[in-house]
Amino acid sequence: MLPPFDYFEYRRIRNQKQSERELRFTGLSHQYHLRIAAQDRKIIDQPIEELVHDVQDSAVSPLDILRTYGKVAKRAQERTNCVTEVMLPEAESWLESEINLKGPLAGIPVSLKDSINVKGFDTSVGYASLAGNRVLEDGPMVKLLKDAGAVPYVKTALPITLLSFESSNGLWGQCRNPHVPAYSPGGSTGGEAALLAQGGRIGIGSDVAGSVRVPAAWSGIYSLRCSTGRWPKGGVNTSMPGQEGVPSVFSPMARTLDDLTYFTRAIIRMEPWKYEHSVHPISWRSEVESEAQNKPLRIGLMTSDGVVPPTPAIERAIATTVAALTEAGHTVSEITTPPSADPFTGLNLASQLLNSDGCHHFNAKLKSFEPSDPGASQLSRIAHLPRPLRYLYYLYVRYIRRDKVSATLIRDFGPKSAAQLWTITAQREAFRAAWHKWWDAEPQQYDFILCPVNATPALPHKAMHDAVSSCGYTFLWNLLDYSAGVIPVGHVDPIRDALAAPYKTALKRVGCDHGIARGAWKHYDSAKMAGLPTAVQVVGRRWQEEHVLGYMAAVEKALEQYTDPQTGENCRYTLLEID
């Protein structure tokens, strides 16, 4: 159907998909509509390693486990609109015919980001134009999961462009943060984070600029951003096919660190390179994981990325973690990043690479008047400006508004020729080389870098209009292809985390009075954000997933043993209560 009449087709498809989802939930067998009982709570709280043993010893039925998590998904959907495709009836039949219950994940339900292909279901990625095209074959990720004994049971919400820390689209609606519904659960893997925070178990998402880490931080769960080649990436749909300047990676998310570690170890021990050509044959290195969590650590601290300083709640989470690590006998020192490879240079490079098509691909699938993401729309407006007008806009921002940081990002933001893309890719490789040389040299040689996940806790819905470029704390590590994990630390306190001055004044005091920082800080309000999670990021080097999980265990242990001197309370993070 031709524009603009395809708007009516979009509305028809939207209504059809949402009605289908509602019917799938209401049509579930009566067991899924029962309240969460004591036996369900036992299953939810039991580490997955123990659950696997119970399944293989016939002490618990995998069908009972599936139905427990079906109940969790149903209640999570009612609260946060986190589910897209409901696969529970099919999952019951897969248990009888396709799931290997002798595998290392025997009977464990796994939720999947909507972009992952599962046979018999759409992979719409939130676009109406991609709905109604059911996949005929499981992707490599799903085949591997089933062979490992895992049970895919729902797919989850994401933003329509996959380029946002929001998780909303016109097809499925807006996904809400389970802690404070007026706020985003993060993105682009926000539906996974929302479900896991409410009692889900294991999820798989993708990350190109922070898309498994920011949702984990904003929703209060754990995640690991794997380096490229450690995890399958085929058998998916995406808004930007062929984009390899900053490759997207699929990675695990979980409600506890033990589960995250066990799941990651189990998947890599399944030899995923046999399922998908892009995976490197790097076996799991258990001795590295153990060593990383059982030695005094040398830790580099990046308190700020130099672009958007951390807001008070995040600053307190970092300070608490540093105090806990120091008390535990580890050494923490502030880093000075390589002069030729500072984080802002990385943000600019990554932005040019990621959108080198001029934002064409993620807009091409939209039907007329189908809502896009506010942040992606901002990027598109700049990218679509004719080059002379974009340069005039750059001059205006640089010399009239006196915002050098924003102007630098605007100046070359647009479609690139092949020659231009080659030049930027060469700059990326030089940037990576500078970091590699710096980390290896004295006095660095850190075990890992500790830094924020984002400058703010979760932001309110539609805030990406202003905060779309506030992603440097995660995007940097994507550009470098480093492994990085997220650990929840605490929650926003309305009094302790309040701003001491209006946000513009506070930013001027630290020399960050520019549009990128103001776009994130303008939404910071500790009273409205009270109860939202705070988190920190543990960054290792390329292909160091075992190291990073070991370091995360050391950080969590230090936090659990640390007592807040102001409150006298232990700093162990409290998961969202499941009712």
C-alpha positions as CSV (number, residue, x, y, z in Angstrom):
1,M,0.0,0.0,0.0
2,L,1.3,3.4,-1.0
3,P,2.0,6.3,1.5
4,P,0.2,7.9,3.2
5,F,-2.5,5.2,3.0
6,D,-0.2,2.6,4.6
7,Y,-0.9,4.4,7.9
8,F,-4.2,2.6,8.0
9,E,-2.4,-0.7,7.3
10,Y,-0.1,0.1,10.2
11,R,-3.1,0.6,12.5
12,R,-4.7,-2.6,11.4
13,I,-1.5,-4.6,11.9
14,R,-0.9,-3.0,15.3
15,N,-4.4,-3.8,16.5
16,Q,-4.1,-7.3,15.2
17,K,-0.8,-8.1,16.9
18,Q,-1.9,-6.6,20.2
19,S,-5.2,-8.6,20.1
20,E,-3.3,-11.7,19.2
21,R,-1.0,-11.2,22.2
22,E,-3.9,-10.7,24.5
23,L,-5.7,-13.8,23.2
24,R,-2.5,-15.8,23.6
25,F,-2.3,-14.8,27.3
26,T,-6.0,-15.3,28.1
27,G,-6.1,-18.6,26.2
28,L,-3.3,-20.2,28.3
29,S,-4.3,-23.2,30.3
30,H,-5.6,-22.6,33.8
31,Q,-2.3,-23.4,35.5
32,Y,-0.9,-20.1,34.2
33,H,-3.7,-18.1,35.7
34,L,-3.2,-19.3,39.3
35,R,-1.4,-17.2,41.9
36,I,2.3,-17.6,42.5
37,A,2.4,-20.2,45.2
38,A,5.2,-21.3,47.6
39,Q,6.4,-24.0,45.2
40,D,6.7,-21.3,42.5
41,R,8.7,-19.1,44.8
42,K,11.1,-21.9,45.5
43,I,11.7,-22.4,41.8
44,I,12.1,-18.7,41.3
45,D,14.7,-18.3,44.1
46,Q,16.6,-21.5,43.4
47,P,19.9,-21.1,41.4
48,I,19.6,-22.4,37.9
49,E,22.5,-24.8,38.5
50,E,20.5,-26.5,41.2
51,L,17.3,-26.5,39.1
52,V,19.2,-28.2,36.3
53,H,20.3,-31.0,38.7
54,D,16.8,-31.3,40.0
55,V,15.4,-31.7,36.5
56,Q,17.9,-34.3,35.6
57,D,17.3,-36.2,38.9
58,S,13.5,-36.0,38.2
59,A,13.1,-34.1,41.5
60,V,11.2,-31.4,39.6
61,S,9.3,-31.4,36.4
62,P,10.5,-29.0,33.6
63,L,6.8,-28.4,32.8
64,D,6.3,-27.1,36.4
65,I,9.3,-24.8,35.9
66,L,7.9,-23.5,32.6
67,R,4.5,-22.9,34.1
68,T,6.0,-21.0,37.0
69,Y,7.8,-18.7,34.6
70,G,4.7,-18.4,32.5
71,K,2.9,-17.0,35.6
72,V,5.8,-14.6,36.1
73,A,5.7,-13.4,32.5
74,K,1.9,-12.9,32.7
75,R,2.1,-10.7,35.8
76,A,5.1,-8.9,34.4
77,Q,3.2,-8.1,31.2
78,E,0.3,-6.7,33.2
79,R,2.6,-4.3,35.1
80,T,5.1,-3.3,32.5
81,N,4.0,-4.4,29.0
82,C,7.4,-6.2,28.5
83,V,6.3,-9.2,26.4
84,T,5.8,-9.2,22.6
85,E,5.4,-12.9,21.5
86,V,3.9,-15.5,23.8
87,M,5.4,-18.9,23.1
88,L,4.3,-20.9,26.1
89,P,1.9,-23.4,24.4
90,E,4.6,-24.2,21.9
91,A,7.2,-24.4,24.6
92,E,5.2,-27.2,26.3
93,S,5.3,-29.2,23.1
94,W,9.0,-28.5,22.6
95,L,9.7,-30.0,26.0
96,E,8.3,-33.3,24.7
97,S,10.1,-33.3,21.3
98,E,12.9,-30.8,20.9
99,I,14.5,-29.9,24.2
100,N,17.5,-31.9,25.3
101,L,16.8,-32.5,29.0
102,K,20.3,-34.0,29.5
103,G,21.9,-30.6,28.6
104,P,23.6,-28.1,31.0
105,L,20.5,-25.9,30.9
106,A,17.9,-28.7,31.3
107,G,14.4,-27.2,31.8
108,I,15.5,-23.6,32.3
109,P,13.1,-21.1,30.6
110,V,14.9,-18.4,28.7
111,S,13.3,-15.2,27.4
112,L,14.5,-13.6,24.2
113,K,14.7,-10.2,22.8
114,D,12.1,-9.8,20.0
115,S,14.8,-9.6,17.3
116,I,15.8,-13.3,17.7
117,N,14.3,-15.8,15.2
118,V,12.1,-18.5,16.7
119,K,10.2,-20.8,14.2
120,G,6.5,-20.1,14.0
121,F,6.7,-16.5,15.3
122,D,7.3,-13.1,13.8
123,T,10.5,-11.2,14.3
124,S,9.0,-7.8,13.9
125,V,11.5,-5.7,15.8
126,G,8.6,-3.4,16.5
127,Y,7.9,-2.6,12.9
128,A,4.4,-3.1,11.4
129,S,6.0,-3.9,8.0
130,L,7.8,-6.9,9.5
131,A,4.8,-8.4,11.2
132,G,2.9,-11.3,9.8
133,N,6.0,-13.0,8.4
134,R,6.4,-16.0,10.7
135,V,9.9,-17.5,10.7
136,L,10.2,-21.0,9.3
137,E,13.3,-22.1,11.1
138,D,14.9,-21.5,14.5
139,G,18.0,-19.3,14.4
140,P,21.4,-20.7,15.6
141,M,20.9,-19.2,19.0
142,V,17.6,-21.0,19.6
143,K,18.9,-24.3,18.2
144,L,21.8,-24.0,20.6
145,L,19.5,-23.2,23.5
146,K,17.2,-26.2,22.8
147,D,20.2,-28.5,22.5
148,A,21.5,-27.2,25.9
149,G,18.1,-28.0,27.4
150,A,16.8,-24.4,27.7
151,V,13.2,-23.6,26.9
152,P,12.4,-20.4,25.0
153,Y,9.1,-19.1,26.3
154,V,8.5,-15.4,25.5
155,K,10.0,-12.7,23.4
156,T,10.3,-9.2,24.8
157,A,10.0,-5.5,24.1
158,L,12.5,-3.2,22.4
159,P,12.5,0.2,20.7
160,I,11.6,0.3,17.0
161,T,15.0,1.5,15.9
162,L,17.1,-0.6,18.3
163,L,19.0,2.7,18.9
164,S,17.5,3.9,22.2
165,F,17.6,3.5,25.9
166,E,13.8,3.6,25.8
167,S,11.8,0.4,24.8
168,S,8.7,1.6,22.9
169,N,7.3,1.1,19.5
170,G,4.0,1.7,17.7
171,L,3.4,-2.0,17.2
172,W,3.6,-3.2,20.8
173,G,3.4,0.0,22.9
174,Q,5.5,1.3,25.7
175,C,7.4,-0.9,28.1
176,R,7.6,0.5,31.7
177,N,10.2,0.3,34.4
178,P,9.1,-2.2,37.1
179,H,10.4,0.0,39.9
180,V,8.8,3.3,38.8
181,P,6.4,2.9,35.9
182,A,6.8,6.5,34.7
183,Y,10.4,5.7,33.8
184,S,12.0,3.6,31.1
185,P,13.4,0.1,31.9
186,G,16.2,0.9,29.5
187,G,16.8,-0.1,25.9
188,S,17.1,-1.5,23.5
189,T,16.8,-4.8,25.5
190,G,14.3,-3.1,27.9
191,G,11.6,-5.8,27.9
192,E,14.2,-8.4,28.9
193,A,15.3,-6.3,31.8
194,A,11.8,-5.5,33.0
195,L,10.8,-9.2,32.9
196,L,14.0,-10.4,34.7
197,A,13.6,-7.7,37.4
198,Q,10.1,-9.0,38.1
199,G,11.1,-12.7,38.6
200,G,12.2,-13.8,35.1
201,R,15.3,-15.9,35.1
202,I,17.6,-15.7,32.1
203,G,17.4,-13.5,29.0
204,I,19.3,-12.8,25.8
205,G,19.6,-9.4,24.3
206,S,21.8,-7.5,21.9
207,D,24.2,-4.5,22.5
208,V,25.5,-2.0,20.1
209,A,25.9,1.0,22.3
210,G,24.9,-0.3,25.8
211,S,21.7,-2.1,25.0
212,V,22.0,-5.0,27.5
213,R,24.0,-2.9,30.0
214,V,21.8,0.2,30.4
215,P,18.6,-1.9,30.8
216,A,20.3,-4.0,33.4
217,A,21.4,-0.8,35.3
218,W,18.1,0.9,35.0
219,S,16.0,-2.2,36.0
220,G,18.3,-3.6,38.7
221,I,19.6,-6.9,37.2
222,Y,22.9,-8.2,35.9
223,S,24.3,-8.4,32.3
224,L,27.4,-9.1,30.4
225,R,28.4,-7.4,27.1
226,C,30.5,-10.1,25.3
227,S,33.1,-9.3,22.8
228,T,32.3,-10.0,19.1
229,G,32.8,-13.7,18.2
230,R,32.1,-15.1,21.7
231,W,28.4,-15.4,21.1
232,P,26.2,-16.3,18.1
233,K,24.9,-13.3,16.1
234,G,23.1,-14.9,13.2
235,G,19.4,-15.9,12.9
236,V,18.1,-12.5,14.0
237,N,16.4,-9.5,12.5
238,T,17.6,-6.0,12.9
239,S,16.9,-2.4,12.0
240,M,20.3,-1.9,10.5
241,P,21.4,-4.9,8.5
242,G,25.0,-4.7,7.4
243,Q,26.1,-2.2,10.0
244,E,29.5,-3.4,11.1
245,G,31.3,-0.2,12.0
246,V,30.4,-0.8,15.6
247,P,29.1,-4.4,15.6
248,S,26.1,-5.5,17.6
249,V,26.7,-8.4,19.9
250,F,24.2,-10.8,21.5
251,S,24.8,-11.3,25.2
252,P,23.2,-12.7,28.4
253,M,21.2,-11.0,31.1
254,A,20.1,-12.5,34.5
255,R,18.5,-11.7,37.8
256,T,21.6,-12.9,39.8
257,L,25.3,-13.0,39.1
258,D,25.5,-16.7,39.9
259,D,22.9,-17.4,37.2
260,L,24.6,-15.1,34.7
261,T,27.9,-16.9,35.2
262,Y,26.5,-20.4,35.0
263,F,24.5,-19.6,31.9
264,T,27.4,-17.9,30.1
265,R,29.7,-20.8,31.0
266,A,27.1,-23.4,29.8
267,I,26.5,-21.7,26.5
268,I,30.2,-21.4,25.6
269,R,30.8,-25.0,26.7
270,M,28.2,-26.0,24.1
271,E,30.8,-24.9,21.5
272,P,28.6,-22.2,19.8
273,W,31.1,-22.0,16.9
274,K,29.6,-25.3,15.7
275,Y,26.2,-23.5,15.4
276,E,27.2,-20.2,13.8
277,H,30.1,-19.2,11.5
278,S,30.9,-15.9,13.3
279,V,31.8,-17.4,16.6
280,H,35.4,-17.9,17.5
281,P,36.4,-21.3,18.9
282,I,37.5,-20.0,22.3
283,S,36.7,-22.6,24.9
284,W,35.6,-21.6,28.5
285,R,38.6,-20.9,30.7
286,S,37.5,-21.8,34.3
287,E,40.9,-21.2,35.8
288,V,40.8,-17.6,34.7
289,E,37.4,-17.0,36.2
290,S,38.5,-18.5,39.5
291,E,41.8,-16.5,39.6
292,A,40.0,-13.3,38.8
293,Q,37.8,-13.4,41.9
294,N,40.5,-14.7,44.3
295,K,43.4,-12.3,44.2
296,P,44.0,-8.6,45.2
297,L,42.9,-6.6,42.2
298,R,44.4,-3.5,40.6
299,I,41.4,-1.4,39.4
300,G,41.3,1.7,37.2
301,L,38.5,4.1,38.1
302,M,36.8,6.2,35.4
303,T,34.5,8.4,37.5
304,S,33.5,10.5,34.5
305,D,33.7,10.1,30.7
306,G,34.5,13.8,30.4
307,V,31.3,14.4,28.4
308,V,28.4,13.8,30.8
309,P,29.4,13.7,34.5
310,P,27.6,11.2,36.8
311,T,24.5,12.6,38.6
312,P,24.6,12.4,42.4
313,A,22.9,9.0,42.7
314,I,25.4,7.4,40.2
315,E,28.3,9.2,41.9
316,R,27.3,7.7,45.2
317,A,27.0,4.2,43.7
318,I,30.6,4.6,42.3
319,A,31.9,6.0,45.7
320,T,30.2,3.1,47.6
321,T,31.8,0.5,45.3
322,V,35.2,2.1,45.6
323,A,35.0,2.2,49.4
324,A,33.9,-1.4,49.5
325,L,36.7,-2.6,47.2
326,T,39.3,-0.6,49.1
327,E,38.2,-2.0,52.4
328,A,38.4,-5.5,50.8
329,G,42.1,-5.0,50.1
330,H,41.9,-4.0,46.4
331,T,43.7,-1.0,44.9
332,V,41.6,1.6,43.1
333,S,43.1,4.6,41.3
334,E,41.6,7.2,38.9
335,I,42.7,6.7,35.4
336,T,43.9,9.2,32.8
337,T,42.7,8.0,29.4
338,P,45.1,8.0,26.4
339,P,45.4,11.5,25.1
340,S,44.9,10.4,21.5
341,A,41.9,8.2,22.4
342,D,39.8,10.1,25.0
343,P,36.2,9.0,25.5
344,F,34.7,12.0,23.6
345,T,36.8,11.2,20.5
346,G,35.4,7.6,20.9
347,L,31.8,8.9,21.1
348,N,32.3,10.9,18.0
349,L,33.9,8.1,16.1
350,A,31.3,5.5,17.2
351,S,28.4,7.9,16.3
352,Q,29.8,8.4,12.8
353,L,30.4,4.7,12.2
354,L,27.0,3.5,13.6
355,N,25.0,6.0,11.5
356,S,27.2,6.0,8.4
357,D,24.2,5.2,6.3
358,G,22.7,8.6,7.2
359,C,20.0,6.9,9.3
360,H,18.5,5.4,6.2
361,H,18.0,1.7,7.2
362,F,16.2,2.1,10.5
363,N,13.8,4.6,8.9
364,A,13.2,2.6,5.7
365,K,10.9,0.1,7.3
366,L,8.5,2.6,8.9
367,K,5.1,3.1,7.5
368,S,3.5,6.5,7.2
369,F,3.0,8.2,10.6
370,E,4.2,5.0,12.4
371,P,5.8,6.5,15.5
372,S,9.6,6.3,15.7
373,D,11.8,6.7,18.8
374,P,12.3,10.4,19.9
375,G,16.0,10.1,20.0
376,A,16.3,8.3,16.7
377,S,14.1,11.1,15.2
378,Q,16.6,13.7,16.4
379,L,19.5,11.8,14.8
380,S,17.5,11.5,11.6
381,R,16.8,15.2,11.4
382,I,20.5,16.0,11.6
383,A,21.6,13.3,9.2
384,H,19.0,14.2,6.6
385,L,20.0,17.9,6.4
386,P,21.7,18.8,3.1
387,R,25.5,19.1,3.8
388,P,25.5,23.0,3.5
389,L,22.6,23.3,5.9
390,R,24.2,20.9,8.3
391,Y,27.4,22.9,8.2
392,L,25.4,26.1,8.9
393,Y,23.7,24.4,11.8
394,Y,27.2,23.3,13.1
395,L,28.4,26.9,13.0
396,Y,25.3,28.1,14.8
397,V,25.7,25.5,17.6
398,R,29.5,26.1,17.8
399,Y,29.7,29.9,17.7
400,I,26.2,31.2,18.6
401,R,25.3,28.7,21.3
402,R,28.9,28.2,22.1
403,D,28.5,24.4,22.5
404,K,31.7,22.9,21.1
405,V,30.8,19.4,22.2
406,S,27.4,19.1,20.5
407,A,28.8,21.0,17.4
408,T,31.6,18.4,17.0
409,L,29.1,15.6,16.9
410,I,26.9,17.5,14.4
411,R,29.6,18.6,12.0
412,D,30.1,15.3,10.2
413,F,27.0,13.4,11.2
414,G,25.5,12.3,7.9
415,P,25.7,9.7,5.1
416,K,29.2,8.5,4.3
417,S,30.7,7.5,1.0
418,A,32.7,4.3,0.9
419,A,35.9,6.3,0.9
420,Q,34.8,8.3,4.0
421,L,33.8,5.1,5.8
422,W,37.2,3.5,5.2
423,T,38.9,6.6,6.7
424,I,36.7,6.5,9.8
425,T,37.3,2.7,10.2
426,A,41.0,3.3,10.0
427,Q,40.6,5.9,12.8
428,R,38.7,3.3,14.8
429,E,41.6,0.9,14.5
430,A,44.1,3.5,15.5
431,F,41.9,4.4,18.5
432,R,41.8,0.7,19.5
433,A,45.5,0.4,19.2
434,A,46.1,3.4,21.4
435,W,43.9,1.9,24.2
436,H,45.7,-1.5,23.8
437,K,49.1,0.1,24.2
438,W,48.0,2.3,27.1
439,W,46.4,-0.5,29.1
440,D,49.6,-2.7,28.7
441,A,51.9,0.1,29.7
442,E,53.1,1.1,33.2
443,P,51.6,2.4,35.4
444,Q,48.2,1.1,34.1
445,Q,48.1,-2.7,33.8
446,Y,44.7,-2.7,35.5
447,D,42.8,-5.9,36.0
448,F,39.6,-4.0,35.1
449,I,38.2,-0.5,34.8
450,L,35.3,0.5,37.1
451,C,32.9,3.2,35.8
452,P,29.3,4.2,35.6
453,V,26.9,2.5,33.2
454,N,25.2,5.8,32.5
455,A,25.3,9.3,33.9
456,T,21.8,8.9,35.3
457,P,19.5,6.3,36.7
458,A,16.5,5.4,34.5
459,L,15.1,8.4,32.7
460,P,11.4,9.2,32.1
461,H,9.6,8.0,29.0
462,K,10.4,10.1,25.9
463,A,13.5,11.6,27.5
464,M,15.6,10.2,24.6
465,H,14.6,13.3,22.7
466,D,17.1,15.2,24.9
467,A,19.4,12.4,26.1
468,V,20.0,10.4,22.9
469,S,23.8,11.2,22.9
470,S,24.3,10.5,26.6
471,C,25.7,7.0,26.0
472,G,29.4,7.4,26.2
473,Y,29.9,5.2,29.3
474,T,28.8,2.2,27.3
475,F,29.4,3.1,23.7
476,L,33.1,3.5,24.3
477,W,33.5,-0.2,25.2
478,N,31.5,-1.2,22.1
479,L,33.9,0.8,19.9
480,L,36.8,-1.0,21.6
481,D,35.0,-4.3,21.6
482,Y,35.8,-4.9,25.3
483,S,33.9,-7.3,27.6
484,A,31.9,-5.4,30.2
485,G,29.5,-6.4,33.0
486,V,26.8,-4.6,35.1
487,I,26.3,-5.0,38.8
488,P,23.4,-3.3,40.7
489,V,24.6,-1.4,43.8
490,G,21.7,0.4,45.4
491,H,18.6,2.6,44.8
492,V,18.1,6.3,44.4
493,D,17.6,8.1,47.8
494,P,15.4,11.2,47.5
495,I,17.5,13.1,50.1
496,R,21.1,11.8,49.8
497,D,21.0,12.0,46.0
498,A,19.4,15.4,45.6
499,L,21.1,18.0,43.5
500,A,22.8,20.7,45.6
501,A,22.0,23.3,42.9
502,P,19.9,23.6,39.8
503,Y,21.2,21.2,37.1
504,K,22.6,23.9,34.8
505,T,24.5,25.5,37.7
506,A,25.8,22.1,38.8
507,L,27.1,21.4,35.3
508,K,28.7,24.8,34.9
509,R,30.6,24.1,38.2
510,V,32.2,21.0,36.7
511,G,32.8,22.6,33.2
512,C,30.3,20.4,31.4
513,D,27.7,23.1,30.4
514,H,26.9,21.8,26.9
515,G,23.8,20.3,25.2
516,I,24.8,16.6,25.6
517,A,25.2,16.9,29.4
518,R,22.1,19.1,29.8
519,G,20.0,16.7,27.8
520,A,20.6,14.0,30.4
521,W,20.7,16.1,33.6
522,K,17.5,18.0,32.9
523,H,15.5,14.9,33.7
524,Y,17.3,14.1,37.0
525,D,15.0,14.5,40.0
526,S,15.9,12.3,43.0
527,A,12.5,12.7,44.5
528,K,10.7,11.3,41.4
529,M,13.4,8.8,40.9
530,A,13.3,7.4,44.4
531,G,13.6,3.6,44.4
532,L,15.1,3.3,41.0
533,P,18.2,1.1,40.8
534,T,21.8,2.3,40.6
535,A,24.6,0.3,39.2
536,V,28.3,0.1,38.2
537,Q,30.1,-1.3,35.2
538,V,33.1,-3.6,35.3
539,V,35.2,-3.4,32.1
540,G,37.7,-5.9,31.0
541,R,39.5,-6.3,27.7
542,R,38.6,-8.1,24.5
543,W,37.5,-11.7,24.9
544,Q,37.8,-11.5,28.7
545,E,34.3,-12.7,29.6
546,E,35.7,-15.2,32.2
547,H,37.8,-12.4,33.7
548,V,34.9,-10.0,33.9
549,L,32.6,-12.4,35.5
550,G,35.3,-13.2,38.1
551,Y,35.8,-9.5,38.7
552,M,32.1,-9.0,39.1
553,A,32.0,-11.7,41.7
554,A,34.9,-9.9,43.6
555,V,33.0,-6.6,43.4
556,E,29.7,-8.1,44.6
557,K,31.5,-9.9,47.5
558,A,33.1,-6.6,48.5
559,L,29.8,-4.8,48.4
560,E,28.1,-7.5,50.5
561,Q,30.7,-7.2,53.2
562,Y,30.7,-3.4,53.2
563,T,28.7,-1.4,55.7
564,D,27.5,2.1,54.7
565,P,29.0,4.5,57.4
566,Q,26.0,6.8,57.1
567,T,23.3,4.3,57.5
568,G,25.1,1.4,59.2
569,E,23.4,-0.9,56.7
570,N,25.0,-3.6,54.6
571,C,25.3,-2.7,50.9
572,R,23.9,-5.9,49.5
573,Y,21.5,-5.1,46.6
574,T,17.9,-6.0,47.2
575,L,16.0,-7.5,44.2
576,L,12.5,-6.3,43.4
577,E,10.0,-8.3,45.5
578,I,7.9,-10.7,43.6
579,D,4.3,-10.9,44.7
